[in-house]
Amino acid sequence: MAGKNIKVLLVEDNPGDIFLLQEFLKEVTTVVVDLMPVERLSEAINYLAKEIFDVILLDLSLPDSQGLETFVIAHHQAKATPIIVLTGINDETLAIRAMQEGAQDYLVKGQVTGDLLVRSMRYAIERQRADDALRHSEERFRVALKNSPIFVYNQDIELRYTWVYNPPSGLTVEEILGKQDLDIIPGEDAQRLTTIKRGVLTTGIGTREEVSITIKDTTRYYDLTVEPLRNESQEIVGVTCASIDISERQAALRERKLAEEKIREQAALLDVTTDAICVRDLNNQIIFWNKGAETLYGWKATEAWGKNATELLFDEPSPEIEAALLQATSKGKWQGELTKLTKMGKEILVASRWSLVCDEEGKPKAILTVDTDITDKKHLEAQLFRAQRLESIGTLASGIAHDLNNILTPILAGAQLLPLKFPDADERTHHLLEILEINARRGADLVKQVLSFARGVEGKRITLQLRHLIVEVAKILKETFPRSIQISTDVLQDLWMVSGDSTQLHQVLMNLCVNARDAMPNGGSLTISAENLLIDENYARINLEAKEGPYIAITVSDTGVGIPKEILDRIFEPFFTTKDVGKGTGLGLSTVLGIIKSHGGFVNVYSELGSGTSFKVYLPAVEGMETITPEQLPPQTGHGELILIVDDEVAIQDITKTSLETHNYKTLIANDGIEAIALYAQNRDKISAVLMDIMLPSLDGLTAIRTLQKINPKVRIIASSGLMSENKLSSVAAVGINTFLAKPYTVNELLFSLQKVLSGAK
């Protein structure tokens, strides 16, 4: 090998691995390697038909061939060329099988260096040459030893069996090849054999000795001859041995030891994986338990051995388990998802694969189970699917809410104007008008719930101290809930601030408390608590909607009937309710979820049948002082300012016109954006402000606003819409409009917004 180039055929489809191997070989200066890379097995076969290579580096996973079949085809095509198998860390078992089929060596990707690669190639070439020399003389030996009781074999420089003929009774060639004496002969006897053979390798002088091997009180005697095995250059590459059994013996005990050693080797490989691997006999008794099983289930191997697998891992036997066992024993395999118990009693969900293990005669003897923990994966999938489902339904709900807001706007404003128009009406008329206004507001609140669910609500956000809000809600509950329900609060005194809409957050608390009341028909306890909480990276990783940072956690707990496990994942769906017809819309919890998400928070629920339910609301905390709002101050009337009203709904035009003129404003009406631009161009010096609907026919509101701003950059505009989506609000802000009036609006809200615009407030 010294001074000679090594010609190598590399069969690998991964460009990264090819590049790494080429770089490794460049670092080696002791030998020159001519590397021919190909990506497919078919290309390799074509090259082998035309050229001769010193060694083949073969990946078993190729585009046109997979697994052990890849080696078999390559080996058949180039029997005289040594093959080194390239394998991943998790495929060493496959590589060992390839070694048993004739591969000279294998290398694990990720653990290869240049020197290691060259040493492996040299070793493979020398070993192949030795094998070739042995094959030439094999026929001569076969004829001479055909009817002889002599056990003849060759071992390489590491004393691994490379050729075996006429093995002792009870052993096969396959069981011996590739092994060392220590693999098949236990204890001191194997060590003595190794010492004898290493002496021959060292001195180059053959020897003949009588050896004895004792296994469990059974002694066997052999006449052993050991000679050095040389290659064409007379270098010692191993030993050739002849062994004659000079005593009557039985091979059962040695076979048993060999089998046990195999099992230990395989067990060592199985302990590398993170999957839980368990083998149980046909009586369901555990006979193997790897490190992955110890980690996943908490039981040590010594604790699990001999235990009934069903009793150890399941709360109770189930038809599902029986069906899996039946399929595994009848069809040889089964796979599916199972809920199992850990040593601490925790339920985990696993992807489980069962395989029937048979003996050499094909008779079933055990069941191999491989479990992968998918608990966190399933939890994340459930969160993702629920979010996608709610988002799709929310898109539909938003469109409906827009139309309802346009309908409710004139009704609500009209109900407030009529008492001003008819101040002398009788008490019954005033009562009817009051009922009209109350129900219009209820309808508007219902629409807000739909918009909240649609994740499009962006109410007025201020810096809030939630402690005041919780105290206010608790006061209302104590006055309105049955006496059989005890109301209590537990709120941290130095609670952090949040940025939010107080009306919407009030609605969240009321919805959760009303649900708690309905869950306690016979009375109980309702507790509202709040605390500061820092969410870390680990928590954020397992909850899709959580982020690292400070939060306020509000918990609404009851001692009611609880929520059944099978419907717990559906309670936030819109229109889903377990209440009787007429007692619930199914929008309460979907509204809660929509509002909290629009505030950047999330909601968790914990419930147990018969023990009550806890809803935990998480809101991001902010710094700053509590905002004081002037919303309770009555807005001032106008002073004859001209207001351009732009809306395509006739009813909204009329009621807005009446509302403004009643409060000393003058009005102009435009049905769409084109008409609004024309009227403003004619009256720009007279018009003080424009009330512009965003969703208009012919020319939409945003385009009309941009055009008015080109006519007069200082034009004062109030944008209005029945759908307050985040995209819509961001579009309004993008054109420089900071005042937005959501439909349906009251007369006071309209006048307050107009006063703010005319005074120049932002």
ChimeraX attribute file (.defattr): number of C-alpha atoms within 10 A of each C-alpha:
attribute: neighborCount
match mode: 1-to-1
recipient: residues
	/A:1	9
	/A:2	7
	/A:3	8
	/A:4	9
	/A:5	12
	/A:6	20
	/A:7	16
	/A:8	19
	/A:9	23
	/A:10	21
	/A:11	25
	/A:12	23
	/A:13	17
	/A:14	12
	/A:15	10
	/A:16	9
	/A:17	13
	/A:18	18
	/A:19	11
	/A:20	16
	/A:21	17
	/A:22	15
	/A:23	13
	/A:24	17
	/A:25	20
	/A:26	13
	/A:27	11
	/A:28	16
	/A:29	10
	/A:30	10
	/A:31	15
	/A:32	15
	/A:33	17
	/A:34	15
	/A:35	18
	/A:36	15
	/A:37	19
	/A:38	17
	/A:39	18
	/A:40	17
	/A:41	25
	/A:42	16
	/A:43	12
	/A:44	21
	/A:45	16
	/A:46	11
	/A:47	15
	/A:48	17
	/A:49	10
	/A:50	7
	/A:51	9
	/A:52	14
	/A:53	18
	/A:54	19
	/A:55	23
	/A:56	27
	/A:57	23
	/A:58	25
	/A:59	28
	/A:60	25
	/A:61	22
	/A:62	17
	/A:63	12
	/A:64	10
	/A:65	16
	/A:66	13
	/A:67	15
	/A:68	15
	/A:69	13
	/A:70	18
	/A:71	27
	/A:72	15
	/A:73	14
	/A:74	19
	/A:75	19
	/A:76	10
	/A:77	15
	/A:78	17
	/A:79	12
	/A:80	17
	/A:81	22
	/A:82	27
	/A:83	29
	/A:84	27
	/A:85	24
	/A:86	22
	/A:87	20
	/A:88	16
	/A:89	12
	/A:90	12
	/A:91	13
	/A:92	17
	/A:93	14
	/A:94	16
	/A:95	25
	/A:96	16
	/A:97	13
	/A:98	25
	/A:99	19
	/A:100	14
	/A:101	14
	/A:102	20
	/A:103	23
	/A:104	24
	/A:105	20
	/A:106	23
	/A:107	22
	/A:108	15
	/A:109	15
	/A:110	11
	/A:111	9
	/A:112	14
	/A:113	18
	/A:114	18
	/A:115	15
	/A:116	15
	/A:117	19
	/A:118	19
	/A:119	12
	/A:120	17
	/A:121	24
	/A:122	17
	/A:123	15
	/A:124	23
	/A:125	23
	/A:126	17
	/A:127	21
	/A:128	22
	/A:129	18
	/A:130	20
	/A:131	19
	/A:132	16
	/A:133	14
	/A:134	17
	/A:135	13
	/A:136	10
	/A:137	10
	/A:138	14
	/A:139	11
	/A:140	10
	/A:141	14
	/A:142	13
	/A:143	10
	/A:144	10
	/A:145	15
	/A:146	11
	/A:147	9
	/A:148	11
	/A:149	15
	/A:150	19
	/A:151	18
	/A:152	20
	/A:153	21
	/A:154	23
	/A:155	24
	/A:156	21
	/A:157	16
	/A:158	13
	/A:159	20
	/A:160	19
	/A:161	21
	/A:162	22
	/A:163	19
	/A:164	18
	/A:165	18
	/A:166	18
	/A:167	17
	/A:168	18
	/A:169	12
	/A:170	12
	/A:171	16
	/A:172	14
	/A:173	16
	/A:174	11
	/A:175	16
	/A:176	20
	/A:177	19
	/A:178	20
	/A:179	16
	/A:180	18
	/A:181	18
	/A:182	18
	/A:183	16
	/A:184	21
	/A:185	20
	/A:186	17
	/A:187	12
	/A:188	12
	/A:189	17
	/A:190	16
	/A:191	13
	/A:192	15
	/A:193	19
	/A:194	15
	/A:195	12
	/A:196	15
	/A:197	23
	/A:198	18
	/A:199	16
	/A:200	19
	/A:201	23
	/A:202	10
	/A:203	9
	/A:204	17
	/A:205	11
	/A:206	18
	/A:207	15
	/A:208	14
	/A:209	13
	/A:210	12
	/A:211	14
	/A:212	18
	/A:213	18
	/A:214	15
	/A:215	16
	/A:216	7
	/A:217	7
	/A:218	10
	/A:219	13
	/A:220	17
	/A:221	17
	/A:222	16
	/A:223	16
	/A:224	20
	/A:225	17
	/A:226	22
	/A:227	19
	/A:228	25
	/A:229	23
	/A:230	16
	/A:231	17
	/A:232	9
	/A:233	6
	/A:234	8
	/A:235	11
	/A:236	18
	/A:237	19
	/A:238	26
	/A:239	25
	/A:240	21
	/A:241	21
	/A:242	17
	/A:243	22
	/A:244	17
	/A:245	16
	/A:246	13
	/A:247	12
	/A:248	8
	/A:249	13
	/A:250	14
	/A:251	13
	/A:252	12
	/A:253	13
	/A:254	18
	/A:255	17
	/A:256	12
	/A:257	16
	/A:258	20
	/A:259	15
	/A:260	13
	/A:261	17
	/A:262	15
	/A:263	13
	/A:264	12
	/A:265	11
	/A:266	12
	/A:267	16
	/A:268	13
	/A:269	14
	/A:270	19
	/A:271	16
	/A:272	13
	/A:273	14
	/A:274	17
	/A:275	23
	/A:276	23
	/A:277	24
	/A:278	23
	/A:279	23
	/A:280	22
	/A:281	19
	/A:282	15
	/A:283	10
	/A:284	17
	/A:285	17
	/A:286	23
	/A:287	18
	/A:288	19
	/A:289	24
	/A:290	22
	/A:291	22
	/A:292	21
	/A:293	25
	/A:294	21
	/A:295	14
	/A:296	19
	/A:297	21
	/A:298	17
	/A:299	19
	/A:300	15
	/A:301	17
	/A:302	11
	/A:303	11
	/A:304	20
	/A:305	18
	/A:306	15
	/A:307	15
	/A:308	16
	/A:309	19
	/A:310	16
	/A:311	12
	/A:312	17
	/A:313	18
	/A:314	17
	/A:315	13
	/A:316	9
	/A:317	11
	/A:318	10
	/A:319	8
	/A:320	11
	/A:321	14
	/A:322	11
	/A:323	11
	/A:324	17
	/A:325	21
	/A:326	14
	/A:327	17
	/A:328	20
	/A:329	19
	/A:330	12
	/A:331	11
	/A:332	16
	/A:333	19
	/A:334	19
	/A:335	16
	/A:336	12
	/A:337	14
	/A:338	17
	/A:339	16
	/A:340	18
	/A:341	19
	/A:342	18
	/A:343	14
	/A:344	9
	/A:345	13
	/A:346	10
	/A:347	16
	/A:348	16
	/A:349	19
	/A:350	21
	/A:351	16
	/A:352	20
	/A:353	18
	/A:354	23
	/A:355	20
	/A:356	23
	/A:357	20
	/A:358	13
	/A:359	9
	/A:360	6
	/A:361	6
	/A:362	8
	/A:363	10
	/A:364	16
	/A:365	14
	/A:366	21
	/A:367	23
	/A:368	18
	/A:369	20
	/A:370	18
	/A:371	23
	/A:372	18
	/A:373	21
	/A:374	16
	/A:375	14
	/A:376	13
	/A:377	11
	/A:378	13
	/A:379	14
	/A:380	16
	/A:381	12
	/A:382	13
	/A:383	15
	/A:384	13
	/A:385	11
	/A:386	15
	/A:387	14
	/A:388	12
	/A:389	12
	/A:390	19
	/A:391	16
	/A:392	11
	/A:393	14
	/A:394	22
	/A:395	15
	/A:396	12
	/A:397	18
	/A:398	25
	/A:399	15
	/A:400	16
	/A:401	23
	/A:402	20
	/A:403	14
	/A:404	19
	/A:405	22
	/A:406	20
	/A:407	19
	/A:408	22
	/A:409	24
	/A:410	25
	/A:411	22
	/A:412	23
	/A:413	23
	/A:414	24
	/A:415	22
	/A:416	19
	/A:417	18
	/A:418	14
	/A:419	15
	/A:420	11
	/A:421	10
	/A:422	11
	/A:423	9
	/A:424	10
	/A:425	12
	/A:426	9
	/A:427	9
	/A:428	9
	/A:429	14
	/A:430	17
	/A:431	11
	/A:432	12
	/A:433	18
	/A:434	15
	/A:435	13
	/A:436	17
	/A:437	18
	/A:438	14
	/A:439	15
	/A:440	22
	/A:441	19
	/A:442	12
	/A:443	17
	/A:444	22
	/A:445	14
	/A:446	18
	/A:447	25
	/A:448	24
	/A:449	24
	/A:450	27
	/A:451	28
	/A:452	29
	/A:453	32
	/A:454	30
	/A:455	25
	/A:456	24
	/A:457	25
	/A:458	19
	/A:459	17
	/A:460	12
	/A:461	15
	/A:462	17
	/A:463	19
	/A:464	22
	/A:465	19
	/A:466	23
	/A:467	20
	/A:468	11
	/A:469	16
	/A:470	22
	/A:471	16
	/A:472	12
	/A:473	16
	/A:474	21
	/A:475	12
	/A:476	12
	/A:477	19
	/A:478	14
	/A:479	9
	/A:480	9
	/A:481	15
	/A:482	13
	/A:483	11
	/A:484	12
	/A:485	20
	/A:486	15
	/A:487	18
	/A:488	14
	/A:489	16
	/A:490	15
	/A:491	19
	/A:492	12
	/A:493	9
	/A:494	10
	/A:495	17
	/A:496	23
	/A:497	23
	/A:498	23
	/A:499	22
	/A:500	24
	/A:501	18
	/A:502	18
	/A:503	12
	/A:504	23
	/A:505	18
	/A:506	15
	/A:507	19
	/A:508	20
	/A:509	20
	/A:510	19
	/A:511	17
	/A:512	19
	/A:513	24
	/A:514	13
	/A:515	16
	/A:516	27
	/A:517	22
	/A:518	14
	/A:519	20
	/A:520	19
	/A:521	13
	/A:522	12
	/A:523	18
	/A:524	18
	/A:525	17
	/A:526	24
	/A:527	18
	/A:528	23
	/A:529	17
	/A:530	23
	/A:531	18
	/A:532	20
	/A:533	17
	/A:534	14
	/A:535	15
	/A:536	13
	/A:537	11
	/A:538	9
	/A:539	13
	/A:540	14
	/A:541	13
	/A:542	13
	/A:543	15
	/A:544	15
	/A:545	15
	/A:546	21
	/A:547	18
	/A:548	14
	/A:549	13
	/A:550	17
	/A:551	23
	/A:552	22
	/A:553	21
	/A:554	22
	/A:555	24
	/A:556	20
	/A:557	22
	/A:558	28
	/A:559	23
	/A:560	25
	/A:561	19
	/A:562	20
	/A:563	20
	/A:564	12
	/A:565	12
	/A:566	7
	/A:567	12
	/A:568	13
	/A:569	13
	/A:570	13
	/A:571	18
	/A:572	23
	/A:573	21
	/A:574	22
	/A:575	14
	/A:576	17
	/A:577	19
	/A:578	13
	/A:579	13
	/A:580	8
	/A:581	8
	/A:582	6
	/A:583	10
	/A:584	14
	/A:585	15
	/A:586	17
	/A:587	22
	/A:588	27
	/A:589	22
	/A:590	25
	/A:591	27
	/A:592	26
	/A:593	25
	/A:594	26
	/A:595	30
	/A:596	24
	/A:597	21
	/A:598	20
	/A:599	23
	/A:600	15
	/A:601	21
	/A:602	22
	/A:603	19
	/A:604	12
	/A:605	16
	/A:606	14
	/A:607	20
	/A:608	15
	/A:609	13
	/A:610	12
	/A:611	12
	/A:612	21
	/A:613	22
	/A:614	21
	/A:615	19
	/A:616	19
	/A:617	22
	/A:618	25
	/A:619	24
	/A:620	26
	/A:621	22
	/A:622	15
	/A:623	10
	/A:624	12
	/A:625	13
	/A:626	14
	/A:627	12
	/A:628	9
	/A:629	8
	/A:630	8
	/A:631	10
	/A:632	6
	/A:633	9
	/A:634	11
	/A:635	18
	/A:636	13
	/A:637	16
	/A:638	18
	/A:639	10
	/A:640	14
	/A:641	17
	/A:642	21
	/A:643	23
	/A:644	24
	/A:645	24
	/A:646	27
	/A:647	26
	/A:648	18
	/A:649	15
	/A:650	12
	/A:651	17
	/A:652	22
	/A:653	20
	/A:654	14
	/A:655	19
	/A:656	25
	/A:657	19
	/A:658	17
	/A:659	22
	/A:660	22
	/A:661	18
	/A:662	15
	/A:663	15
	/A:664	14
	/A:665	18
	/A:666	19
	/A:667	19
	/A:668	17
	/A:669	20
	/A:670	19
	/A:671	18
	/A:672	24
	/A:673	28
	/A:674	18
	/A:675	16
	/A:676	24
	/A:677	20
	/A:678	13
	/A:679	16
	/A:680	21
	/A:681	14
	/A:682	10
	/A:683	14
	/A:684	16
	/A:685	10
	/A:686	12
	/A:687	20
	/A:688	19
	/A:689	21
	/A:690	24
	/A:691	22
	/A:692	27
	/A:693	28
	/A:694	26
	/A:695	20
	/A:696	21
	/A:697	13
	/A:698	11
	/A:699	16
	/A:700	16
	/A:701	25
	/A:702	22
	/A:703	15
	/A:704	22
	/A:705	27
	/A:706	14
	/A:707	15
	/A:708	23
	/A:709	16
	/A:710	11
	/A:711	14
	/A:712	14
	/A:713	10
	/A:714	9
	/A:715	16
	/A:716	22
	/A:717	24
	/A:718	23
	/A:719	23
	/A:720	23
	/A:721	24
	/A:722	27
	/A:723	27
	/A:724	25
	/A:725	18
	/A:726	14
	/A:727	10
	/A:728	16
	/A:729	19
	/A:730	11
	/A:731	14
	/A:732	21
	/A:733	14
	/A:734	11
	/A:735	13
	/A:736	12
	/A:737	18
	/A:738	15
	/A:739	19
	/A:740	20
	/A:741	20
	/A:742	21
	/A:743	25
	/A:744	30
	/A:745	22
	/A:746	23
	/A:747	21
	/A:748	17
	/A:749	16
	/A:750	19
	/A:751	20
	/A:752	17
	/A:753	17
	/A:754	27
	/A:755	16
	/A:756	14
	/A:757	19
	/A:758	14
	/A:759	8
	/A:760	9
	/A:761	10
	/A:762	8
